[in-house]
Amino acid sequence: MTFVVNTKTKMSHTIEKCNAFALRITNYSNTSQIVNFFSDKFGNVDVIAKGSRSSKSKYQGLLQPLSNYEIVFYKKENTLSLLKEISLNESSLDLFDSLEKSAVAYAGAEIYLQLMFEENDFEKFYNLLQQYLSYLRKIDKNYVLIFWRFFLRVTTYLGFSLKFDKCISCKTDKPEKIYGISFSQNGFVCKDCIKKNNLTNNFKCSQTSINILLSLKNISEKINSIEISKSTLKEINAIFKTYLSYHLHKKIHLRSLEIL
């Protein structure tokens, strides 16, 4: 299915083509929409889709958040680009058949909307988002665990990966000795090292959260057996949000997860 947007205005800008996920769609005027895409070739691409809401358009409703498209657009610098053509690669409708699944899918989009990407990393982050959404389609519970694992891969690509296997200072791997997370050291820190090394910027974790974080690396083997209370879910979401805010030096929001 291909959607050709009405573009009567003559443009001297370059025409580009790429694959892209629709991260956010905002209604604009009575007939148009603004779409924030993340693409494999250009990273974040913000376009105006003229006429996409028109009742006369055969393709009204084609644009859906988190769906994957092939798009052709007039590329403009420092302002909105203009969507020329769009065709659907993969629909996102199956990501919205449960509240938890849709919330964590949107959370992935939220993170991308708040990041700045290096040109050499566009394809890598595009593939990561594609893999993340594909994995969500394969499971039937505990979707937030996949989001947490996705988050860890995002931080790895950004260069400040969290390591949840042992204390980053003394290397103890006994769960009962772990105090929490050191944001400055990017990993677990034990109770003894907190005192001995006078470490700052720490997040104290409950034992339940520590056990879940320890299991994230091999989560696919036990995803259906893990029980997550609301308090634990909120605590781990707060850890990740605060950690990313700490390293990016700005407040990061994950509003999609607040409904869980």
N, C-alpha and C positions, 0 to 999 in steps of 0.2 A: 504494500500500500504506500503510495507516494503522495505527499501533500505539497502542492506548489503554491507558495504564498504570493499574493498580488503585490508586485513590486514595480509600479509604473515609473517611479523616480529614477532618472538616469544616474548611474553611479560610476565613479572612476576608480573605486577601490578594488583591490584584488578579490577574486572569487576563490574560496577555499572549500575543501571537502574533507570530512573526517567522520569517525564514529564517536558517539558521545552519549553519556547518561544525562538525563534531565534531573538536576539536583533540586531545583525549586522552580515553580511556575507561579507567576503573579499576574492577575488580571490587570490590563492596561487599557483605558478607554472602554467604549462599549463593545468593541470588536476585536481588540488585539490583546496580546499577552507578552510579558517579558519572561524569558527563560534563561536560567543560569545552568549552563551545561558544563560537564567536565569531559574533555575529549582526549583521545589518544595522541593527537598531534600538537594540540595547542594549549592543553591544560584547561583552565577556566575560560569559557567563552560565554559572554553575556549577549543575548540577541533580543531583538524585538520581532515578534511573529505577527505581522500585520494581517488582520482579517481572520485570525485563527478561531475567534469566538463568534464569528458571524453566523447567524442562523441559515444563511444562504450557502454556506460553505459545505461541500460534500464531506470534508474532513474535520468538521467540528468535533471536538473531543478526542482527537488523535493524541494530543500532547498530554502525557500522564507522568507524574513524578516517578523517578527511578526507572522508567522504561529506557531502553537502549535504541538509539537511532543512527541512521546515516544522515548527516546534514550537509547542506551546501549553503554557504552564507557569504555576504559581502563583508569582508573583514575591515573593521575600522579601529584605529588606535585611540585609546583613552576615552572611548564613548561606546554606546551600544552598537553592536554590529546588526546587520539586517538579514534575517532568515530568508533564503531564496527557495530552497526545496528541503523536504524532509521525508524520510521513509522509515518505517518501523522495523528494527532488527529483532527486538524481543520485548514483549509486553511485561509490565510489572504487576498485572492484576493479581497474580498468584502470591504476591508478597503481602497482600492485604486481606488474607482470609482469617487472620487472627490479630487481636490487639497487640500482643507482645511482638509478633513477627513484624508488623508494620512499624511499631515504635523503634525497634532496633535497626530496621532497614533505613528509616528516616535519620536515625542517629549517625549512621555512616555518612549520609549526605551532609548532615550538619557539620561534621568534622571537616570535610573537604571544603565547605563554604567558608570556613574560618582559617584555612591554611594558605600559605604562599608556596608555590612549587617552582623548583628549578626546571628549566627547559629540558634538560637531559633526563628528568624523572617523570615526565608526563606519561609516557607509555607504561612505565612501571606502576605508577599509582592507578592508572586506568585499569590495568590487568588485576591489580589487587582488589579494587572495588567490584570488578566483574566476578572474581572468585568468591568474594564475600557474599554477594547477593545470590550467587548460584548455590553456595553451601546452605544458606538459609532456606532455600527451596527443598532441600533434601532431608531436613529434620522436622520433627513434629513437637518438640518441647525444648525448654531451656535455651531459647534463641539468644538471650543476653550473654550466655557463655561464648557464643561465636562472635558477638560484638566485642567482648573483652579481648579475645584472641586477635581479632582484626585490629583493635586498638594497639596492641603490642607490636604488630607488624608495621603499623603506621609509624610508631615511634622509632622502630628499627630503621626504617627507610629515612626518617628525619635525622638520624644520627645520635639519638639518646635513648636507646632501648632499655626498658626495665627488665631486670633479670630476677626471676623468682625461683631460685634453686638452693641458694645458701646465703649466709651473711656475707656481704661484700667486703667486710673487713677481716674477720677471723676465719671465714669459710665454714663455719658450722652449718650442718644441714638438718639439725634437729628442730622440727616445727615448734615444739614447746619452748624453745629458747628464743625464737624470733620475736622481736618487739613490734616491728612494723616496717615502714619503707622510708629510706633516706632519699629525698628528691635530688639532693646534690650529688649523691653517689650512684643513683640510678638502680637501686635494688633493695633487697631485704637487709635489715640490720638487726643484730641480736641485742638482748637486754644488757649484756656485759659491755659490748662495744659502745653503746649509747653513752654509758657512764664513763668508760675509760678514755674514749676519744673525744668526748664532749661534742658529739655530732649535732648539728642543727638542721632545720628544715625537714623534720621527720613527721610522718603520719602514723600514729599508733593504730594498729589493726587488731580486731578481735581474732581469736584462735580459729573461728569458723572461716573468716575471710582469708586468713593465712593458708589454711588447708586448701581452699578453692583455688587461690592464686598459684599454689604449688602444683596443682593438677592441670593448669591451663595448657601446658605444652602438649600433653597427651589427652586432651579433653575428648577427642572423637571416640575414644574407647569406652568412655564412661558417661557420656553426655546425658543419657536417659536415667541414670541412677542417682545423679546429684540433686539434692534438695536445697533450694535457695529460699531463705526467709526474706521478707520485705526489708527487714533491718540490714541484713547482709547485702542485699542488692543495692540498697541506698548507700551503704558504706563503700562498696567497691566502685560504684559509679562516682562517688565523691573523690575517691583516691585518684582515679584516672583523670577526671576533670581538673582537679587541683594540680596534678602532676604536669599535664600539658600546659596549663596556665603558667606554672612556674617556669617552664623552659622557654615558652614563647613570649614571656613577659607581657601577657595580656590576658584578660578574663575570657575563658572559654565556656560556652554554654552548650548544654546537652538537654534542651527542653523536651525533646521527644521522649526521653527516658523518665521524665517526671510523672508520667501517667501510669507507670508500672508499680 
